[in-house]
Amino acid sequence: MLDKIVSQINEIVWNPGLVVLLIAAGLYFSFRTRFVQVRRFKLMLKSLFSKKEGAQGISSFEAFCIALSGRVGTGNIVGVATAIAFGGPGAVFWMWIVAFFGASTAFVESTLAQIYKFPHHSGYRGGPFSFIEHGLGKKWLGITFAAITVLACGFFLTTVQSNGVSSAIKNAFPVAPLTSGIALAVILGLVIFGGVKRIARVASVVTPFMALGYILMSLVVIGFHIQEVPAVFASIVTNAFGIHPVCGGIIGSTIAMGVKRGIFSNEAGQGTGAIVSAATDVPHPAQQGLAQAFSVYVDTLLVCTATALMILCSGTYNILGSDGELLYAGAPELANNYVNYTQSAVDTVFKGFGSQFVSIAMVFFAFSTIMAYYFYAETSIIYLFRGREGKGEKVAIRIFQALMLAAVVFGAVREADVVWQLGDIGVGLMAWVTVIAILILCPKAIKSLKEFEKVA
């Protein structure tokens, strides 16, 4: 009964209107900013390493690493695999489209977050709830968004990450899901109890290391299947438009899965990148917007593409119809063990090592992502207690910390399908509110960009 209810809610939240809204918003912001994601690419890189202004916030690079750690998670390994399983190779094309146009969306939401940030004893804070309240004058909607963020990031999305870790570890090592869930919760607790500064320090070390290591491994695997690469790119493009006998009948799923998994992974328009952007101490709001736009590229065009090419070049995947029937059986023995698509791809080159490598990568990816989710949810709690800081805020945060660590353990032992649907609901609800808000407030971000470009 629970699974059925969750599935119905997911269908309502992720109706075709949201898919159209996300793509249309990315197109609109791209034209309004005159394709800032391409035109100002060099400035994006420069903005990453800008020195912070004072002691109150975190640096652009630290914010980039926290946001990237939130973006680079199980969505880059399991999410890409599920996109291929239910949408075929063409889903990857739509993930690229979402990333390209989503970079402009990330710019707008992060710039607005800087404009409407507020001070706190732990540093600057803010996000969609702040610019919804002060930019749109809708305090009730800001409070609603903050509550959704606590629920989505603190519980729904957290269970997705811990479930991915427990599944990957179970495939590679004789470790029970409960054991891996408890271990992940303990390690996470050591970081989140140290506050935002510790989260920023850990993210700035772990995130670049894990992303680079994963991409290097993928290049080796792809290199061993280099002869397959031209055909794989051709299948990605042709399948994206249903020009294939296998995937022609699931073109709707191809587009929907590409957009859904693209947003789940790169978070453009979800509002989470805006939350961490508000915490930075930079000379100009648009500067942080540019830094966050670059993180979308790193997540999808590098890490997600690395996973997709490994799976597709190795042929370790299946394509499923809407009722679960096998439309293409590249690896029938894997059934719907999506994480094993990636593990088996690595195994085609490093026999017996794929499961272990992907499991270790999943631990790093999921750990850093849950760490970022905590930051998003904690900031939302701080917003909800604005004007009432003190003991009440501290108690609320401690209770939340305990519940979130429990969610890590819960997610590790649950079945993957219901966990992923809960995660999709959380992402979808946040995206609906954020995208509509930034469409209305877009002129302020455009004005900020023009001002910055005069002095940059």
C-alpha positions as semicolon CSV with decimal commas, in nm:
position;residue;x (nm);y (nm);z (nm)
1;M;0,000;0,000;0,000
2;L;0,284;0,241;0,089
3;D;0,462;0,167;-0,238
4;K;0,142;0,234;-0,434
5;I;0,076;0,566;-0,258
6;V;0,437;0,679;-0,313
7;S;0,415;0,585;-0,682
8;Q;0,091;0,782;-0,731
9;I;0,234;1,092;-0,561
10;N;0,546;1,065;-0,774
11;E;0,337;1,058;-1,092
12;I;0,148;1,369;-0,981
13;V;0,463;1,566;-0,892
14;W;0,657;1,455;-1,202
15;N;0,381;1,515;-1,454
16;P;0,479;1,633;-1,808
17;G;0,426;1,994;-1,697
18;L;0,734;1,986;-1,474
19;V;0,951;1,840;-1,752
20;V;0,835;2,116;-1,990
21;L;0,881;2,382;-1,720
22;L;1,241;2,281;-1,646
23;I;1,349;2,274;-2,011
24;A;1,159;2,595;-2,095
25;A;1,309;2,776;-1,795
26;G;1,661;2,674;-1,897
27;L;1,596;2,801;-2,251
28;Y;1,450;3,129;-2,122
29;F;1,740;3,196;-1,882
30;S;1,993;3,108;-2,153
31;F;1,849;3,370;-2,388
32;R;1,803;3,629;-2,112
33;T;2,166;3,592;-2,000
34;R;2,282;3,573;-2,364
35;F;2,407;3,218;-2,300
36;V;2,628;3,316;-2,009
37;Q;2,714;2,946;-1,960
38;V;2,914;2,960;-2,285
39;R;2,993;3,327;-2,326
40;R;3,153;3,362;-1,982
41;F;3,308;3,018;-1,943
42;K;3,655;3,157;-1,856
43;L;3,500;3,383;-1,595
44;M;3,324;3,079;-1,442
45;L;3,662;2,918;-1,376
46;K;3,807;3,242;-1,242
47;S;3,511;3,288;-1,007
48;L;3,577;2,949;-0,843
49;F;3,898;3,070;-0,686
50;S;3,789;3,414;-0,573
51;K;3,904;3,499;-0,221
52;K;3,630;3,549;0,033
53;E;3,573;3,899;0,163
54;G;3,561;3,837;0,537
55;A;3,545;3,575;0,809
56;Q;3,169;3,538;0,811
57;G;3,113;3,317;0,506
58;I;3,285;3,041;0,315
59;S;3,487;3,081;-0,005
60;S;3,356;3,030;-0,359
61;F;3,568;2,716;-0,395
62;E;3,437;2,570;-0,068
63;A;3,080;2,647;-0,179
64;F;3,155;2,493;-0,518
65;C;3,280;2,176;-0,346
66;I;2,979;2,152;-0,113
67;A;2,739;2,205;-0,405
68;L;2,935;1,962;-0,623
69;S;2,936;1,705;-0,343
70;G;2,556;1,740;-0,334
71;R;2,537;1,699;-0,710
72;V;2,791;1,418;-0,747
73;G;2,628;1,125;-0,568
74;T;2,451;0,799;-0,638
75;G;2,264;0,979;-0,916
76;N;2,588;0,975;-1,115
77;I;2,622;0,597;-1,086
78;V;2,282;0,443;-1,008
79;G;2,077;0,731;-1,149
80;V;2,246;0,718;-1,488
81;A;2,200;0,339;-1,494
82;T;1,827;0,369;-1,419
83;A;1,791;0,640;-1,685
84;I;1,940;0,401;-1,943
85;A;1,730;0,108;-1,814
86;F;1,398;0,293;-1,848
87;G;1,479;0,542;-2,123
88;G;1,748;0,372;-2,331
89;P;2,071;0,539;-2,448
90;G;1,873;0,843;-2,562
91;A;1,808;0,944;-2,200
92;V;2,175;1,046;-2,181
93;F;2,118;1,304;-2,457
94;W;1,838;1,466;-2,257
95;M;2,060;1,469;-1,948
96;W;2,312;1,670;-2,154
97;I;2,040;1,910;-2,269
98;V;1,921;1,962;-1,912
99;A;2,281;2,026;-1,800
100;F;2,358;2,277;-2,076
101;F;2,047;2,487;-2,024
102;G;2,042;2,407;-1,652
103;A;2,374;2,587;-1,610
104;S;2,193;2,916;-1,680
105;T;1,921;2,815;-1,431
106;A;2,190;2,747;-1,169
107;F;2,339;3,091;-1,240
108;V;2,008;3,269;-1,183
109;E;1,909;3,085;-0,863
110;S;2,258;3,119;-0,708
111;T;2,285;3,490;-0,793
112;L;1,945;3,555;-0,635
113;A;2,052;3,361;-0,325
114;Q;2,351;3,595;-0,286
115;I;2,131;3,903;-0,328
116;Y;1,888;3,789;-0,056
117;K;2,123;3,613;0,191
118;F;2,105;3,691;0,563
119;P;2,365;3,685;0,845
120;H;2,372;3,416;1,114
121;H;2,619;3,346;1,394
122;S;2,748;3,047;1,195
123;G;2,796;3,255;0,878
124;Y;2,581;3,378;0,590
125;R;2,270;3,173;0,511
126;G;1,990;3,187;0,257
127;G;1,835;3,018;-0,044
128;P;1,502;3,002;-0,227
129;F;1,304;3,046;0,095
130;S;1,482;3,379;0,150
131;F;1,433;3,524;-0,198
132;I;1,075;3,391;-0,205
133;E;0,998;3,579;0,118
134;H;1,186;3,904;0,048
135;G;1,180;3,907;-0,332
136;L;0,825;3,785;-0,393
137;G;0,685;3,894;-0,057
138;K;0,543;3,545;0,004
139;K;0,662;3,450;0,352
140;W;0,419;3,157;0,375
141;L;0,567;3,007;0,056
142;G;0,920;3,059;0,188
143;I;0,827;2,869;0,503
144;T;0,665;2,595;0,293
145;F;0,976;2,560;0,078
146;A;1,200;2,541;0,385
147;A;0,981;2,264;0,531
148;I;0,989;2,075;0,199
149;T;1,370;2,107;0,192
150;V;1,405;1,963;0,542
151;L;1,184;1,671;0,446
152;A;1,337;1,616;0,100
153;C;1,707;1,662;0,181
154;G;1,699;1,541;0,538
155;F;1,504;1,224;0,477
156;F;1,387;1,138;0,123
157;L;1,710;1,206;-0,066
158;T;1,927;1,082;0,218
159;T;1,766;0,738;0,200
160;V;1,845;0,724;-0,175
161;Q;2,215;0,780;-0,109
162;S;2,245;0,529;0,176
163;N;2,047;0,272;-0,023
164;G;2,289;0,308;-0,314
165;V;2,585;0,254;-0,081
166;S;2,439;-0,054;0,087
167;S;2,344;-0,208;-0,251
168;A;2,689;-0,150;-0,399
169;I;2,870;-0,281;-0,092
170;K;2,645;-0,587;-0,077
171;N;2,734;-0,664;-0,441
172;A;3,108;-0,646;-0,367
173;F;3,162;-0,750;-0,006
174;P;2,995;-0,983;0,248
175;V;2,852;-0,688;0,444
176;A;2,487;-0,669;0,549
177;P;2,295;-0,351;0,447
178;L;2,223;-0,272;0,814
179;T;2,595;-0,282;0,897
180;S;2,692;-0,051;0,610
181;G;2,406;0,186;0,702
182;I;2,518;0,213;1,063
183;A;2,882;0,264;0,962
184;L;2,785;0,544;0,719
185;A;2,570;0,712;0,987
186;V;2,855;0,707;1,240
187;I;3,107;0,862;0,997
188;L;2,855;1,123;0,884
189;G;2,778;1,214;1,245
190;L;3,146;1,296;1,309
191;V;3,131;1,557;1,033
192;I;2,789;1,720;1,070
193;F;2,824;1,774;1,442
194;G;3,128;1,990;1,361
195;G;2,918;2,255;1,180
196;V;2,939;2,428;0,843
197;K;3,313;2,503;0,858
198;R;3,399;2,135;0,902
199;I;3,157;2,037;0,625
200;A;3,326;2,290;0,394
201;R;3,676;2,165;0,480
202;V;3,587;1,799;0,429
203;A;3,402;1,872;0,102
204;S;3,694;2,074;-0,039
205;V;3,925;1,774;0,012
206;V;3,700;1,475;-0,063
207;T;3,498;1,608;-0,360
208;P;3,778;1,693;-0,609
209;F;3,962;1,372;-0,518
210;M;3,664;1,142;-0,568
211;A;3,544;1,306;-0,891
212;L;3,890;1,300;-1,051
213;G;3,957;0,939;-0,949
214;Y;3,624;0,822;-1,090
215;I;3,670;1,003;-1,421
216;L;4,022;0,862;-1,463
217;M;3,893;0,507;-1,408
218;S;3,612;0,564;-1,658
219;L;3,860;0,685;-1,920
220;V;4,055;0,362;-1,882
221;V;3,739;0,149;-1,923
222;I;3,621;0,354;-2,222
223;G;3,970;0,332;-2,371
224;F;3,950;-0,048;-2,374
225;H;3,621;-0,021;-2,567
226;I;3,726;0,273;-2,784
227;Q;3,602;0,103;-3,102
228;E;3,247;0,115;-2,961
229;V;3,247;0,488;-2,889
230;P;3,128;0,616;-3,233
231;A;2,836;0,371;-3,236
232;V;2,747;0,459;-2,876
233;F;2,729;0,833;-2,952
234;A;2,517;0,756;-3,260
235;S;2,276;0,547;-3,050
236;I;2,250;0,822;-2,787
237;V;2,141;1,076;-3,049
238;T;1,911;0,850;-3,254
239;N;1,746;0,699;-2,946
240;A;1,687;1,047;-2,803
241;F;1,430;1,108;-3,077
242;G;1,289;0,756;-3,094
243;I;1,466;0,671;-3,421
244;H;1,520;0,310;-3,319
245;P;1,292;0,004;-3,328
246;V;1,361;-0,080;-2,961
247;C;1,329;0,267;-2,810
248;G;1,075;0,417;-3,049
249;G;0,786;0,307;-2,828
250;I;0,931;0,459;-2,509
251;I;1,021;0,807;-2,637
252;G;0,816;0,962;-2,354
253;S;1,015;0,767;-2,095
254;T;1,339;0,855;-2,274
255;I;1,280;1,229;-2,239
256;A;1,122;1,209;-1,892
257;M;1,398;0,988;-1,749
258;G;1,670;1,203;-1,901
259;V;1,522;1,521;-1,754
260;K;1,432;1,361;-1,419
261;R;1,771;1,196;-1,365
262;G;1,949;1,502;-1,501
263;I;1,781;1,729;-1,247
264;F;1,826;1,470;-0,971
265;S;2,197;1,466;-1,043
266;N;2,288;1,828;-1,126
267;E;2,018;1,990;-0,907
268;A;1,980;2,292;-1,140
269;G;1,649;2,458;-1,054
270;Q;1,603;2,246;-0,745
271;G;1,718;2,526;-0,514
272;T;1,988;2,338;-0,324
273;G;2,273;2,504;-0,514
274;A;2,122;2,837;-0,417
275;I;2,130;2,743;-0,049
276;V;2,505;2,683;-0,046
277;S;2,565;2,986;-0,270
278;A;2,410;3,211;-0,007
279;A;2,674;3,097;0,244
280;T;2,963;3,244;0,045
281;D;3,133;3,575;0,114
282;V;3,212;3,713;-0,232
283;P;3,249;4,065;-0,380
284;H;2,953;4,033;-0,617
285;P;2,640;3,811;-0,633
286;A;2,685;3,726;-1,004
287;Q;3,033;3,592;-0,933
288;Q;2,888;3,313;-0,720
289;G;2,621;3,247;-0,982
290;L;2,894;3,180;-1,239
291;A;3,082;2,947;-1,003
292;Q;2,771;2,737;-0,945
293;A;2,688;2,722;-1,316
294;F;3,024;2,550;-1,369
295;S;2,945;2,280;-1,111
296;V;2,650;2,167;-1,327
297;Y;2,890;2,103;-1,613
298;V;3,126;1,903;-1,394
299;D;2,845;1,689;-1,258
300;T;2,659;1,598;-1,576
301;L;2,890;1,656;-1,872
302;L;3,184;1,489;-1,696
303;V;3,082;1,248;-1,420
304;C;2,739;1,136;-1,552
305;T;2,875;1,103;-1,905
306;A;3,166;0,896;-1,774
307;T;2,921;0,647;-1,620
308;A;2,698;0,640;-1,928
309;L;2,984;0,574;-2,170
310;M;3,126;0,298;-1,949
311;I;2,790;0,119;-1,940
312;L;2,700;0,171;-2,306
313;C;3,045;0,087;-2,445
314;S;3,058;-0,230;-2,233
315;G;2,701;-0,334;-2,316
316;T;2,625;-0,412;-1,950
317;Y;2,268;-0,283;-1,945
318;N;1,907;-0,375;-2,014
319;I;1,621;-0,160;-2,144
320;L;1,284;-0,206;-1,976
321;G;0,935;-0,116;-2,092
322;S;0,675;0,063;-1,880
323;D;0,546;-0,267;-1,739
324;G;0,895;-0,405;-1,672
325;E;0,930;-0,626;-1,980
326;L;1,277;-0,656;-2,133
327;L;1,299;-0,457;-2,457
328;Y;1,674;-0,505;-2,484
329;A;1,876;-0,761;-2,288
330;G;2,240;-0,658;-2,300
331;A;2,296;-0,809;-1,956
332;P;1,992;-1,023;-1,866
333;E;2,167;-1,174;-1,566
334;L;2,175;-0,830;-1,400
335;A;1,794;-0,792;-1,417
336;N;1,713;-0,461;-1,243
337;N;2,030;-0,444;-1,030
338;Y;2,109;-0,098;-1,166
339;V;2,427;-0,030;-0,968
340;N;2,562;-0,354;-1,111
341;Y;2,540;-0,209;-1,463
342;T;2,831;0,019;-1,370
343;Q;3,011;-0,244;-1,163
344;S;2,996;-0,494;-1,449
345;A;3,123;-0,230;-1,694
346;V;3,441;-0,186;-1,487
347;D;3,465;-0,566;-1,456
348;T;3,492;-0,597;-1,835
349;V;3,839;-0,440;-1,805
350;F;3,941;-0,513;-1,446
351;K;3,796;-0,858;-1,387
352;G;3,677;-0,901;-1,029
353;F;3,760;-0,540;-0,937
354;G;3,456;-0,358;-1,075
355;S;3,227;-0,425;-0,781
356;Q;3,489;-0,319;-0,527
357;F;3,587;0,000;-0,713
358;V;3,229;0,118;-0,770
359;S;3,139;0,032;-0,410
360;I;3,423;0,247;-0,280
361;A;3,328;0,527;-0,522
362;M;2,967;0,503;-0,405
363;V;3,073;0,538;-0,042
364;F;3,265;0,858;-0,120
365;F;2,993;0,995;-0,349
366;A;2,707;0,921;-0,112
367;F;2,892;1,037;0,199
368;S;2,976;1,374;0,048
369;T;2,623;1,411;-0,093
370;I;2,452;1,337;0,239
371;M;2,690;1,587;0,398
372;A;2,565;1,850;0,152
373;Y;2,202;1,748;0,211
374;Y;2,256;1,806;0,581
375;F;2,380;2,158;0,511
376;Y;2,074;2,235;0,296
377;A;1,833;2,106;0,560
378;E;2,015;2,274;0,850
379;T;2,003;2,609;0,667
380;S;1,628;2,561;0,618
381;I;1,584;2,502;0,991
382;I;1,788;2,817;1,064
383;Y;1,557;3,012;0,832
384;L;1,247;2,872;1,005
385;F;1,386;2,991;1,342
386;R;1,494;3,336;1,220
387;G;1,428;3,591;1,491
388;R;1,402;3,310;1,747
389;E;1,766;3,195;1,748
390;G;1,894;3,040;2,064
391;K;1,804;2,727;2,253
392;G;1,501;2,642;2,038
393;E;1,707;2,646;1,718
394;K;1,982;2,435;1,875
395;V;1,734;2,176;2,003
396;A;1,561;2,157;1,664
397;I;1,895;2,103;1,487
398;R;2,002;1,830;1,734
399;I;1,670;1,648;1,691
400;F;1,704;1,677;1,314
401;Q;2,062;1,542;1,325
402;A;1,944;1,232;1,512
403;L;1,651;1,174;1,275
404;M;1,868;1,221;0,966
405;L;2,122;0,966;1,087
406;A;1,831;0,727;1,148
407;A;1,715;0,792;0,788
408;V;2,061;0,687;0,667
409;V;2,018;0,349;0,837
410;F;1,654;0,318;0,721
411;G;1,746;0,384;0,358
412;A;2,023;0,124;0,367
413;V;1,779;-0,158;0,442
414;R;1,484;-0,052;0,222
415;E;1,409;-0,169;-0,133
416;A;1,557;0,056;-0,400
417;D;1,240;0,132;-0,603
418;V;1,037;0,300;-0,327
419;V;1,344;0,486;-0,200
420;W;1,416;0,634;-0,545
421;Q;1,053;0,741;-0,584
422;L;1,063;0,923;-0,251
423;G;1,378;1,099;-0,368
424;D;1,210;1,199;-0,694
425;I;0,914;1,344;-0,502
426;G;1,148;1,558;-0,292
427;V;1,337;1,686;-0,598
428;G;1,015;1,752;-0,790
429;L;0,845;1,951;-0,514
430;M;1,152;2,172;-0,465
431;A;1,189;2,225;-0,840
432;W;0,826;2,335;-0,888
433;V;0,860;2,611;-0,628
434;T;1,214;2,722;-0,714
435;V;1,175;2,747;-1,090
436;I;0,851;2,948;-1,073
437;A;1,009;3,186;-0,819
438;I;1,327;3,247;-1,019
439;L;1,129;3,300;-1,340
440;I;0,956;3,592;-1,166
441;L;1,274;3,728;-1,004
442;C;1,499;3,671;-1,307
443;P;1,534;4,047;-1,392
444;K;1,724;4,104;-1,066
445;A;1,978;3,833;-1,157
446;I;2,014;3,978;-1,511
447;K;2,076;4,324;-1,366
448;S;2,340;4,179;-1,133
449;L;2,512;4,006;-1,426
450;K;2,528;4,327;-1,630
451;E;2,678;4,514;-1,334
452;F;2,939;4,242;-1,279
453;E;3,035;4,225;-1,647
454;K;3,120;4,596;-1,643
455;V;3,392;4,543;-1,383
456;A;3,496;4,178;-1,447
